[in-house]
Amino acid sequence: MARGAKNEKTPVTAAVLLIGDELLSGRTRDQNLVHIADLMTRMGIDVREARIVPDIEEEIAAALNALRARYTYVFTTGGIGPTHDDITADAVARAFGVKIGVNKEALALLRERYGERDINAARMRMARMPEGATLVHNEVSAAPGFRIANVIVMAGVPAIMQAMLDAVAPELEGGVPMLSRSVRTNALEGDLGTPLGAIQKEFAHEINIGSYPFYEQGNFGTNIVVRGRDDALLDKAEAAVKALARKLEAEREKGKP
């Protein structure tokens, strides 16, 4: 169980808020969501929602307020650099209704990194944080992210975001890790649909079953993913899915001309 983990009945949840016009225009392909979701899954934290918002302060603040009220944690990426459109810190301060100013600890890190001569007005922007925020350290480029309440604010550059996430992860309360099993079959999703639904109903909310069709070398098939936190139930559900797949495969083979 992760450090400070809650019990099985208390889900730990998260949302990811991706910030930046470049994501919405297609100019930049996001790499951060998959990295955050992968680490959170291993920590037993369920990422349940992700949003992309433009570089507009009121829209960032509105999305943040909606998400932080619903989930244990909210991770934001993007908009904490030195340019005029890096407005995430201002939007977070607006969402929490607090003042924003230069964080002395962050400024000291930047001075150490750049030297007094190179600390210009643009770089000073990276030391601005909402009142009450604590630093999220960054081993790649020194300019830190920050955390306020359940909101963790990180850079958009993937390597820097990953360094920040690694720094803050030990402070997070995890849950029971989600386990998964995969069943690959040449049975068609349309044939699996109804009986697979019956298996899902049998296990209610303890087990989640998803089906994902594929097409390879002229043949259709289905990958079935069974997910849950209880090993014994997972074994039982996987066995039921495998039995169904074998039955449908046999019927399909028998029906071939």
C-alpha positions in Angstrom: 0.0 0.0 0.0 1.3 3.5 -0.8 2.6 5.8 1.9 -0.3 7.1 4.0 -2.7 4.9 1.9 -6.4 4.9 2.6 -8.3 1.7 2.9 -10.1 -0.1 0.1 -13.4 1.6 0.7 -12.1 5.1 0.5 -11.1 6.0 -3.0 -8.3 8.5 -3.6 -9.1 10.5 -6.8 -7.4 13.0 -9.1 -8.0 15.2 -12.0 -5.6 16.7 -14.5 -5.9 20.2 -15.9 -3.8 20.8 -19.0 -3.3 24.5 -19.7 -2.2 26.1 -23.0 -3.4 27.4 -26.3 -0.7 25.3 -28.0 -2.5 22.1 -26.9 -5.9 23.2 -28.3 -4.4 24.3 -31.6 -2.6 21.0 -32.1 0.8 22.7 -32.3 1.9 20.7 -29.2 1.0 17.1 -28.4 0.4 16.5 -24.7 2.7 13.9 -23.1 1.9 14.8 -19.5 -1.5 13.2 -19.0 -0.3 9.6 -19.7 2.7 10.0 -17.3 0.6 11.4 -14.5 -2.1 8.8 -15.0 0.5 5.9 -15.0 2.1 7.0 -11.8 -1.2 7.7 -10.1 -2.5 4.2 -11.0 0.6 2.7 -9.4 0.0 4.7 -6.3 -3.6 3.7 -6.1 -5.0 7.1 -7.1 -7.7 7.1 -9.7 -7.5 9.7 -12.3 -11.1 10.3 -13.1 -11.1 13.4 -15.3 -8.9 15.5 -17.5 -9.5 18.9 -19.1 -7.7 21.2 -21.5 -8.2 24.9 -21.1 -6.8 27.9 -23.0 -4.5 30.6 -21.6 -7.4 32.6 -20.2 -7.3 33.4 -16.5 -11.0 33.1 -15.8 -11.3 29.8 -17.6 -8.4 28.3 -15.8 -9.8 29.5 -12.4 -13.3 28.2 -13.2 -12.0 24.8 -14.2 -9.8 24.6 -11.2 -12.6 25.4 -8.8 -14.8 22.8 -10.3 -12.1 20.1 -10.2 -10.7 20.8 -6.8 -14.1 20.5 -5.2 -14.6 17.0 -6.6 -11.3 15.2 -6.4 -8.6 14.5 -3.8 -5.9 16.0 -5.9 -5.8 18.3 -9.0 -2.6 18.4 -11.1 -2.1 21.3 -13.5 0.5 21.5 -16.2 1.6 24.5 -18.2 1.7 28.2 -17.8 4.3 28.8 -15.1 7.2 30.1 -17.3 8.6 33.6 -17.8 6.4 34.9 -20.6 3.4 37.1 -20.7 1.0 34.3 -21.4 2.2 32.2 -18.4 -0.7 33.1 -16.2 -1.4 29.9 -14.3 -0.1 31.3 -11.0 -2.5 34.3 -11.3 -5.4 32.0 -12.2 -4.7 29.7 -9.1 -4.6 32.8 -6.8 -7.9 33.9 -8.4 -9.5 30.5 -7.8 -8.5 30.5 -4.2 -9.2 34.1 -3.6 -5.7 34.9 -2.3 -3.0 37.4 -3.1 0.0 36.6 -5.4 3.5 37.8 -4.9 7.2 36.8 -5.1 8.0 33.7 -3.1 11.3 34.3 -1.3 12.3 30.6 -1.4 11.6 30.4 -5.1 13.5 33.6 -5.8 16.5 32.3 -3.9 16.5 29.2 -6.1 16.4 31.2 -9.2 19.2 33.5 -8.1 21.3 30.5 -7.3 20.6 29.1 -10.8 21.0 32.2 -12.9 23.1 34.6 -10.8 22.1 38.1 -9.7 23.0 39.6 -13.1 20.6 37.3 -15.1 17.6 37.6 -12.8 15.5 39.8 -15.1 11.8 40.7 -14.9 10.8 37.7 -17.0 12.6 35.2 -14.8 11.2 36.9 -11.7 7.7 35.9 -12.9 8.7 32.3 -12.2 9.0 33.1 -8.5 5.4 34.5 -8.3 3.1 32.3 -6.3 -0.3 32.5 -4.5 -0.2 33.3 -0.8 0.1 30.1 1.2 1.6 28.0 -1.5 4.5 25.6 -0.9 7.2 24.8 -3.4 7.4 21.8 -5.7 11.0 21.4 -6.4 12.4 20.9 -9.9 15.8 19.3 -10.4 15.9 20.0 -14.1 15.8 23.8 -14.4 15.4 25.0 -10.7 12.3 27.1 -11.3 9.8 25.4 -9.0 6.2 24.5 -9.2 3.9 24.9 -6.2 1.2 23.3 -4.2 -1.7 25.0 -2.5 -4.3 22.8 -0.7 -5.1 19.9 -3.0 -3.8 21.6 -6.1 -0.3 20.7 -7.5 0.9 23.2 -10.2 3.6 22.0 -12.5 5.4 23.0 -15.7 4.2 22.0 -19.2 7.6 20.8 -20.5 7.4 17.0 -20.0 10.9 16.5 -18.6 10.4 19.3 -16.0 6.8 18.2 -15.2 8.1 14.6 -14.5 10.8 15.9 -12.2 8.2 18.0 -10.3 5.8 15.0 -10.1 8.6 12.8 -8.8 9.3 15.4 -6.1 5.8 15.8 -4.9 4.7 12.1 -5.2 6.1 11.0 -1.8 3.9 13.7 -0.1 0.6 12.3 -1.6 -1.7 10.0 0.1 -2.2 6.9 -2.0 -4.7 4.2 -2.0 -4.9 0.5 -2.9 -3.2 0.0 -6.3 -5.5 -0.9 -9.2 -4.6 -4.3 -10.7 -5.5 -5.4 -14.3 -5.6 -8.5 -16.4 -5.9 -8.7 -20.2 -7.7 -11.3 -22.3 -7.1 -11.2 -26.0 -9.6 -13.0 -28.2 -10.7 -13.2 -31.8 -14.3 -13.1 -30.6 -16.1 -9.9 -31.9 -17.1 -7.1 -29.6 -20.7 -7.2 -30.9 -20.9 -10.9 -29.8 -19.2 -10.2 -26.5 -21.4 -7.2 -25.6 -24.4 -8.8 -23.9 -22.7 -11.7 -22.0 -19.8 -9.4 -21.0 -22.4 -7.0 -19.5 -23.8 -9.9 -17.5 -20.4 -10.7 -16.1 -19.9 -7.0 -15.2 -23.2 -6.9 -13.5 -22.2 -10.0 -11.4 -19.2 -8.2 -10.0 -21.0 -4.8 -9.6 -18.5 -2.0 -8.8 -15.8 -4.2 -7.4 -14.5 -5.1 -10.9 -14.4 -3.0 -14.0 -14.5 -4.7 -17.4 -13.7 -2.9 -20.7 -13.6 -4.2 -24.2 -11.4 -2.7 -27.0 -11.7 -3.9 -30.5 -8.7 -4.3 -32.8 -8.0 -5.0 -36.5 -4.8 -6.7 -37.4 -3.7 -8.4 -40.6 -7.2 -8.5 -42.0 -8.8 -9.9 -38.8 -11.0 -8.4 -36.1 -10.7 -9.3 -32.5 -11.2 -7.8 -29.0 -8.9 -7.1 -26.1 -10.8 -7.4 -22.8 -9.3 -5.6 -19.8 -10.4 -6.7 -16.3 -9.5 -4.2 -13.5 -10.0 -4.3 -9.7 -8.2 -4.1 -6.4 -9.1 -7.5 -5.0 -6.9 -10.3 -6.3 -9.5 -13.1 -5.6 -12.3 -11.3 -7.3 -10.0 -10.4 -10.2 -9.1 -14.1 -10.6 -12.8 -15.0 -10.7 -13.8 -12.3 -13.2 -10.8 -13.1 -15.4 -11.8 -16.8 -15.4 -15.4 -15.9 -16.4 -14.2 -13.7 -19.2 -11.8 -16.3 -20.5 -14.6 -19.0 -20.5 -16.8 -16.6 -22.4 -14.1 -15.9 -25.0 -13.4 -19.6 -25.5 -17.1 -20.3 -26.0 -17.6 -17.5 -28.6 -14.3 -18.4 -30.4 -15.6 -22.0 -30.7 -18.9 -20.9 -32.0 -17.3 -18.6 -34.5 -15.0 -21.3 -35.7 -17.9 -23.8 -36.0 -19.9 -21.3 -38.1 -17.2 -20.8 -40.7 -18.0 -22.2 -44.1 
